[in-house]
Amino acid sequence: MLNLVLPLLIGVALLLAVIGAVRRIRLWRNGRPSPVALMAGLAAMPRRYLVDLHHVVGRDKYISNTHVATAGGFVLAAVLAILVHGLQLDSRILAWGLLLATAVMFCGAVFVARRRIDPPARLSKGPWMRLPKSLLAFASGFFLLTLPAAGLVPAQLGGMLVGLLLLALVIWGLGELFFGMTWGGPMKHAFAGALHLAFHRRPERFGGGRSTGLKPLNLDDSNAPLGVEKPADFTWNQLLGFDACVQCGRCEAMCPAFAAGQPLNPKKLIQDMVVGLAGGNDAAYAGSPYPGKAVGEHQGNPFSAIIAREGQGLVDAETLWSCTTCRACVEECPMMIEHVDAIVDMRRHLTLERGQTPNKGAEVIENLIATDNPNGFDPLSRMHWAADLALPVLAEVKRTDVLLWLGDGAFDMRNQRSLRALVKLLRAANVDFAVLGNEERDSGDVARRLGDEATFQSLAKRNIATLAQYSFRSIVTCDPHSFHVLKNEYGDLGGQYVVYHHTTYLNQLRQVGKLQFSQYKGGRVTYHDPCYLGRYNGEYQAPRDLLAAAGVTVVEMERSGFRSRCCGGGGGAPITDIPGQQRIPDMRMADIRETGADLVAVGCPQCTAMLEGVVEPRAEVLDIAEILANALQESEVHS
């Protein structure tokens, strides 16, 4: 009986899976066109899955080993099950291979089941709670059915009851793992996730690459939407990426806004986009909600507004404005989903089409347009802080090795101390440098993160035109946000530059012997990794090398390196100022206090401002340039 029924069951399951796949692809194709390398992407998919994806999954060894056993066992078992039981190939080698694959899959499924006994709060429950049972049913059912084909038991062993029991296990497993893979359910990510890796909107991320610059809007195309108003305004491969979410909650666990009790949970946001993709409401969501917001009150479809003008949409605007764009969610996502891209795309619609940038957002944008800086300072006062330094200006010298990009910290008295320290270090190393002076404008970072792509592109193009007048080899800046924009986002508009964060450049000077420091004699020191230097640009080591060269032993925070907690200063978050249960910089200062540090070294004016805004008593906050300049003052070495 089983020999007759099994091929039919497998065939029906595969047919339904194909029908589901076509249906799912049609949902993704509601999105805007996005060119992809079709065959190259499919060819690269195995490596992206086995290497790039597992590089992220491998940070949790329990899950990594579990995933290898379960997913690897299932893929091999599914292929062999089709051959052995679907096509009825009489081969003991294939049968033994299927036994081995299902045994490995069974072991992995046991660990999945253990994980679900008392799951972490970040894991979604609901349908996910049946996943280990379905995996076990598939593995055990096909294992037992394959024993006769492998010659280990007589072909007629067992009666009708045993046959029906095995059939029930197989139907259960096939239903969840084949049918559910394309129609919806816990295994949906296996189908969507594989194609997401093949057709990722940022293929540069694979093979050890890095891609963090925001994608530009074509403002010359009158037919292109200004940002994303409805799910169908996303590109089709962005919709595909949302569908790949496994609801593991790693993004949720790392999100500073969620931890602060602001109305953002990146996992819930992606699931809301999946609801919008297919149409419906979020009542079936079984994970952590947005803090302070109930589940079941949001709804939409591919062609309705995500942020409803009247009534309830998929997402509330304050959810989008809570994001600091720190990229912790993207860094942690095992499916390599681009949460920040989606958030900024939706902000663009709110800002450019509706003019709904909250709190001080509109004022900041108006200042950028009128005065080229977010706080509305007189642009001719940019160099007042350096009146006694006689800094060379490019308009006068025309040519230099290093262009020192001051950033809007030039208007801030606190950050002027960091700039003066950097100038001292550059002069001690005999670096040929100059500044733009009053020709420098805001880099446009804040405007872009607030969704005002038009103001960003205007500022960027004007800066690019100014820079084209002069000759320099590289740009150095204290500001990771300006560093990131100049390095990774101006290129789309024609500005290609070699750009260094000041810690990277100073470390290069140290390595060639142009800077030497006396030994630090103060108390305990910890280092805070700026998001736009670390997660966005991969620079973690240079600041630590510089501190070590000055005799500083860094006491690392639990959240450091690529898992550093955001200070709360990025993405225009201090401007939009969405309230939560606590402040993000207060949480970061609590991390600092746990180290017992007397001093926290930083490398970003935003981080300095946010951390110094924490109520005392707290650790002293100094830019690395300030620490090194103090060490240089005591050194007997002069360059």
Solvent accessible surface area in square Angstrom, and as a share of the most:
residue,aa,sasa,rsa
1,M,108,0.48
2,L,38,0.19
3,N,107,0.55
4,L,146,0.72
5,V,41,0.23
6,L,3,0.01
7,P,36,0.23
8,L,119,0.59
9,L,39,0.19
10,I,3,0.02
11,G,37,0.35
12,V,68,0.39
13,A,8,0.06
14,L,63,0.31
15,L,107,0.53
16,L,63,0.31
17,A,16,0.12
18,V,88,0.50
19,I,79,0.40
20,G,0,0.00
21,A,15,0.12
22,V,70,0.40
23,R,96,0.35
24,R,13,0.05
25,I,66,0.33
26,R,171,0.62
27,L,29,0.15
28,W,5,0.02
29,R,174,0.64
30,N,48,0.24
31,G,10,0.10
32,R,84,0.31
33,P,122,0.77
34,S,24,0.15
35,P,137,0.86
36,V,53,0.30
37,A,66,0.51
38,L,102,0.51
39,M,140,0.63
40,A,61,0.47
41,G,3,0.03
42,L,62,0.31
43,A,82,0.63
44,A,31,0.24
45,M,48,0.21
46,P,71,0.45
47,R,129,0.47
48,R,29,0.11
49,Y,63,0.24
50,L,117,0.58
51,V,74,0.42
52,D,14,0.07
53,L,3,0.01
54,H,29,0.13
55,H,131,0.58
56,V,8,0.05
57,V,7,0.04
58,G,15,0.14
59,R,66,0.24
60,D,37,0.19
61,K,146,0.62
62,Y,72,0.27
63,I,45,0.23
64,S,12,0.08
65,N,103,0.53
66,T,9,0.05
67,H,49,0.22
68,V,89,0.51
69,A,22,0.17
70,T,13,0.08
71,A,21,0.16
72,G,41,0.39
73,G,4,0.04
74,F,16,0.06
75,V,89,0.51
76,L,87,0.43
77,A,0,0.00
78,A,11,0.09
79,V,79,0.45
80,L,17,0.08
81,A,2,0.02
82,I,45,0.23
83,L,50,0.25
84,V,8,0.05
85,H,12,0.05
86,G,15,0.14
87,L,112,0.56
88,Q,81,0.36
89,L,82,0.41
90,D,144,0.75
91,S,36,0.23
92,R,150,0.55
93,I,147,0.74
94,L,46,0.23
95,A,0,0.00
96,W,128,0.45
97,G,22,0.21
98,L,0,0.00
99,L,8,0.04
100,L,116,0.58
101,A,2,0.02
102,T,0,0.00
103,A,39,0.30
104,V,61,0.35
105,M,0,0.00
106,F,83,0.35
107,C,73,0.44
108,G,1,0.01
109,A,0,0.00
110,V,57,0.33
111,F,83,0.34
112,V,23,0.13
113,A,30,0.23
114,R,139,0.51
115,R,56,0.20
116,R,26,0.09
117,I,140,0.71
118,D,126,0.65
119,P,22,0.14
120,P,48,0.30
121,A,83,0.64
122,R,45,0.16
123,L,11,0.06
124,S,0,0.00
125,K,76,0.32
126,G,39,0.37
127,P,58,0.36
128,W,23,0.08
129,M,63,0.28
130,R,103,0.38
131,L,18,0.09
132,P,6,0.04
133,K,109,0.46
134,S,0,0.00
135,L,5,0.02
136,L,45,0.22
137,A,4,0.03
138,F,0,0.00
139,A,0,0.00
140,S,28,0.18
141,G,0,0.00
142,F,1,0.00
143,F,69,0.29
144,L,76,0.38
145,L,16,0.08
146,T,0,0.00
147,L,32,0.16
148,P,47,0.30
149,A,40,0.31
150,A,2,0.02
151,G,34,0.33
152,L,90,0.45
153,V,41,0.23
154,P,93,0.59
155,A,79,0.62
156,Q,161,0.72
157,L,122,0.60
158,G,44,0.42
159,G,50,0.48
160,M,126,0.56
161,L,145,0.72
162,V,71,0.41
163,G,7,0.07
164,L,87,0.43
165,L,112,0.56
166,L,19,0.09
167,L,22,0.11
168,A,55,0.43
169,L,38,0.19
170,V,0,0.00
171,I,86,0.44
172,W,113,0.40
173,G,0,0.00
174,L,6,0.03
175,G,31,0.30
176,E,13,0.06
177,L,0,0.00
178,F,13,0.06
179,F,78,0.33
180,G,4,0.04
181,M,34,0.15
182,T,6,0.03
183,W,82,0.29
184,G,29,0.28
185,G,26,0.25
186,P,0,0.00
187,M,17,0.07
188,K,30,0.13
189,H,32,0.14
190,A,35,0.27
191,F,38,0.16
192,A,0,0.00
193,G,1,0.01
194,A,27,0.21
195,L,32,0.16
196,H,7,0.03
197,L,0,0.00
198,A,4,0.03
199,F,17,0.07
200,H,6,0.03
201,R,46,0.17
202,R,3,0.01
203,P,65,0.41
204,E,83,0.37
205,R,33,0.12
206,F,21,0.09
207,G,51,0.49
208,G,77,0.74
209,G,39,0.37
210,R,125,0.46
211,S,13,0.09
212,T,10,0.06
213,G,12,0.12
214,L,10,0.05
215,K,66,0.28
216,P,54,0.34
217,L,29,0.14
218,N,93,0.48
219,L,65,0.32
220,D,135,0.70
221,D,57,0.30
222,S,112,0.72
223,N,140,0.72
224,A,31,0.24
225,P,43,0.27
226,L,58,0.29
227,G,4,0.04
228,V,5,0.03
229,E,52,0.23
230,K,56,0.24
231,P,1,0.01
232,A,10,0.07
233,D,12,0.06
234,F,0,0.00
235,T,13,0.07
236,W,50,0.18
237,N,4,0.02
238,Q,11,0.05
239,L,2,0.01
240,L,1,0.00
241,G,3,0.03
242,F,5,0.02
243,D,0,0.00
244,A,0,0.00
245,C,16,0.10
246,V,25,0.14
247,Q,29,0.13
248,C,26,0.15
249,G,1,0.01
250,R,20,0.07
251,C,10,0.06
252,E,8,0.04
253,A,49,0.38
254,M,32,0.14
255,C,10,0.06
256,P,4,0.03
257,A,1,0.00
258,F,50,0.21
259,A,45,0.35
260,A,0,0.00
261,G,13,0.12
262,Q,18,0.08
263,P,11,0.07
264,L,4,0.02
265,N,0,0.00
266,P,3,0.02
267,K,1,0.00
268,K,2,0.01
269,L,0,0.00
270,I,1,0.01
271,Q,22,0.10
272,D,1,0.01
273,M,1,0.00
274,V,16,0.09
275,V,28,0.16
276,G,0,0.00
277,L,1,0.00
278,A,48,0.37
279,G,32,0.31
280,G,42,0.40
281,N,75,0.38
282,D,3,0.02
283,A,67,0.52
284,A,90,0.70
285,Y,28,0.11
286,A,36,0.28
287,G,18,0.17
288,S,22,0.14
289,P,57,0.36
290,Y,3,0.01
291,P,25,0.16
292,G,86,0.83
293,K,43,0.18
294,A,58,0.45
295,V,53,0.31
296,G,34,0.32
297,E,101,0.45
298,H,5,0.02
299,Q,98,0.43
300,G,14,0.13
301,N,64,0.33
302,P,16,0.10
303,F,129,0.54
304,S,35,0.22
305,A,28,0.22
306,I,1,0.01
307,I,17,0.09
308,A,30,0.23
309,R,155,0.56
310,E,158,0.71
311,G,74,0.71
312,Q,71,0.32
313,G,5,0.05
314,L,1,0.00
315,V,2,0.01
316,D,35,0.18
317,A,32,0.25
318,E,66,0.29
319,T,0,0.00
320,L,0,0.00
321,W,5,0.02
322,S,1,0.00
323,C,9,0.05
324,T,3,0.02
325,T,0,0.00
326,C,8,0.05
327,R,13,0.05
328,A,3,0.02
329,C,12,0.07
330,V,1,0.01
331,E,34,0.15
332,E,5,0.02
333,C,10,0.06
334,P,12,0.07
335,M,14,0.06
336,M,11,0.05
337,I,4,0.02
338,E,11,0.05
339,H,3,0.01
340,V,4,0.02
341,D,4,0.02
342,A,0,0.00
343,I,2,0.01
344,V,1,0.00
345,D,17,0.09
346,M,2,0.01
347,R,0,0.00
348,R,6,0.02
349,H,11,0.05
350,L,1,0.00
351,T,15,0.09
352,L,45,0.22
353,E,90,0.40
354,R,33,0.12
355,G,60,0.57
356,Q,90,0.40
357,T,14,0.08
358,P,35,0.22
359,N,99,0.51
360,K,127,0.54
361,G,0,0.00
362,A,50,0.39
363,E,99,0.44
364,V,12,0.07
365,I,17,0.09
366,E,110,0.49
367,N,29,0.15
368,L,1,0.00
369,I,113,0.57
370,A,82,0.64
371,T,27,0.16
372,D,21,0.11
373,N,1,0.00
374,P,17,0.11
375,N,100,0.51
376,G,32,0.31
377,F,86,0.36
378,D,85,0.44
379,P,48,0.30
380,L,118,0.59
381,S,25,0.16
382,R,2,0.01
383,M,34,0.15
384,H,129,0.58
385,W,23,0.08
386,A,5,0.04
387,A,91,0.71
388,D,103,0.53
389,L,29,0.14
390,A,87,0.68
391,L,16,0.08
392,P,44,0.28
393,V,33,0.19
394,L,0,0.00
395,A,41,0.32
396,E,135,0.61
397,V,67,0.39
398,K,118,0.50
399,R,175,0.64
400,T,5,0.03
401,D,51,0.27
402,V,4,0.02
403,L,0,0.00
404,L,0,0.00
405,W,0,0.00
406,L,3,0.01
407,G,3,0.03
408,D,32,0.16
409,G,11,0.10
410,A,1,0.01
411,F,25,0.10
412,D,69,0.36
413,M,161,0.72
414,R,35,0.13
415,N,8,0.04
416,Q,34,0.15
417,R,122,0.45
418,S,2,0.01
419,L,0,0.00
420,R,85,0.31
421,A,10,0.08
422,L,0,0.00
423,V,2,0.01
424,K,82,0.35
425,L,0,0.00
426,L,0,0.00
427,R,98,0.36
428,A,21,0.16
429,A,2,0.01
430,N,111,0.57
431,V,20,0.12
432,D,75,0.39
433,F,11,0.04
434,A,1,0.00
435,V,0,0.00
436,L,1,0.00
437,G,2,0.02
438,N,73,0.37
439,E,55,0.25
440,E,4,0.02
441,R,53,0.19
442,D,8,0.04
443,S,7,0.04
444,G,0,0.00
445,D,10,0.05
446,V,21,0.12
447,A,0,0.00
448,R,1,0.00
449,R,3,0.01
450,L,0,0.00
451,G,0,0.00
452,D,8,0.04
453,E,0,0.00
454,A,45,0.35
455,T,11,0.06
456,F,0,0.00
457,Q,12,0.05
458,S,53,0.34
459,L,2,0.01
460,A,0,0.00
461,K,104,0.44
462,R,93,0.34
463,N,0,0.00
464,I,25,0.13
465,A,62,0.48
466,T,8,0.05
467,L,3,0.01
468,A,83,0.64
469,Q,118,0.52
470,Y,26,0.10
471,S,42,0.27
472,F,39,0.16
473,R,185,0.68
474,S,9,0.06
475,I,0,0.00
476,V,0,0.00
477,T,0,0.00
478,C,2,0.01
479,D,19,0.10
480,P,0,0.00
481,H,15,0.07
482,S,4,0.02
483,F,10,0.04
484,H,0,0.00
485,V,0,0.00
486,L,1,0.00
487,K,93,0.39
488,N,49,0.25
489,E,1,0.00
490,Y,0,0.00
491,G,23,0.22
492,D,87,0.45
493,L,41,0.20
494,G,59,0.57
495,G,2,0.02
496,Q,146,0.65
497,Y,49,0.19
498,V,82,0.47
499,V,8,0.05
500,Y,56,0.21
501,H,0,0.00
502,H,0,0.00
503,T,0,0.00
504,T,28,0.16
505,Y,26,0.10
506,L,0,0.00
507,N,10,0.05
508,Q,72,0.32
509,L,12,0.06
510,R,64,0.23
511,Q,114,0.51
512,V,105,0.60
513,G,44,0.42
514,K,97,0.41
515,L,3,0.02
516,Q,89,0.40
517,F,22,0.09
518,S,25,0.16
519,Q,101,0.45
520,Y,64,0.24
521,K,175,0.74
522,G,48,0.46
523,G,42,0.40
524,R,121,0.44
525,V,2,0.01
526,T,0,0.00
527,Y,0,0.00
528,H,0,0.00
529,D,2,0.01
530,P,3,0.02
531,C,12,0.07
532,Y,3,0.01
533,L,1,0.00
534,G,1,0.01
535,R,4,0.01
536,Y,4,0.02
537,N,23,0.12
538,G,31,0.30
539,E,33,0.15
540,Y,49,0.19
541,Q,106,0.47
542,A,5,0.04
543,P,0,0.00
544,R,36,0.13
545,D,40,0.21
546,L,0,0.00
547,L,0,0.00
548,A,64,0.50
549,A,31,0.24
550,A,0,0.00
551,G,30,0.29
552,V,7,0.04
553,T,117,0.68
554,V,31,0.18
555,V,40,0.23
556,E,80,0.36
557,M,5,0.02
558,E,166,0.75
559,R,34,0.12
560,S,26,0.17
561,G,16,0.16
562,F,69,0.29
563,R,77,0.28
564,S,2,0.01
565,R,36,0.13
566,C,4,0.02
567,C,5,0.03
568,G,5,0.05
569,G,2,0.02
570,G,5,0.05
571,G,3,0.03
572,G,5,0.05
573,A,14,0.11
574,P,58,0.37
575,I,27,0.14
576,T,0,0.00
577,D,92,0.48
578,I,20,0.10
579,P,108,0.68
580,G,38,0.37
581,Q,154,0.68
582,Q,91,0.41
583,R,113,0.41
584,I,11,0.05
585,P,5,0.03
586,D,50,0.26
587,M,18,0.08
588,R,0,0.00
589,M,0,0.00
590,A,43,0.33
591,D,16,0.08
592,I,0,0.00
593,R,116,0.42
594,E,135,0.60
595,T,15,0.09
596,G,43,0.42
597,A,12,0.09
598,D,84,0.43
599,L,9,0.04
600,V,0,0.00
601,A,0,0.00
602,V,0,0.00
603,G,0,0.00
604,C,0,0.00
605,P,23,0.15
606,Q,56,0.25
607,C,5,0.03
608,T,6,0.03
609,A,60,0.47
610,M,30,0.14
611,L,0,0.00
612,E,49,0.22
613,G,45,0.43
614,V,9,0.05
615,V,124,0.71
616,E,119,0.53
617,P,119,0.75
618,R,59,0.22
619,A,9,0.07
620,E,97,0.44
621,V,2,0.01
622,L,22,0.11
623,D,3,0.01
624,I,0,0.00
625,A,0,0.00
626,E,14,0.06
627,I,8,0.04
628,L,0,0.00
629,A,5,0.04
630,N,72,0.37
631,A,10,0.08
632,L,19,0.09
633,Q,116,0.51
634,E,123,0.55
635,S,11,0.07
636,E,165,0.74
637,V,59,0.34
638,H,157,0.70
639,S,66,0.43
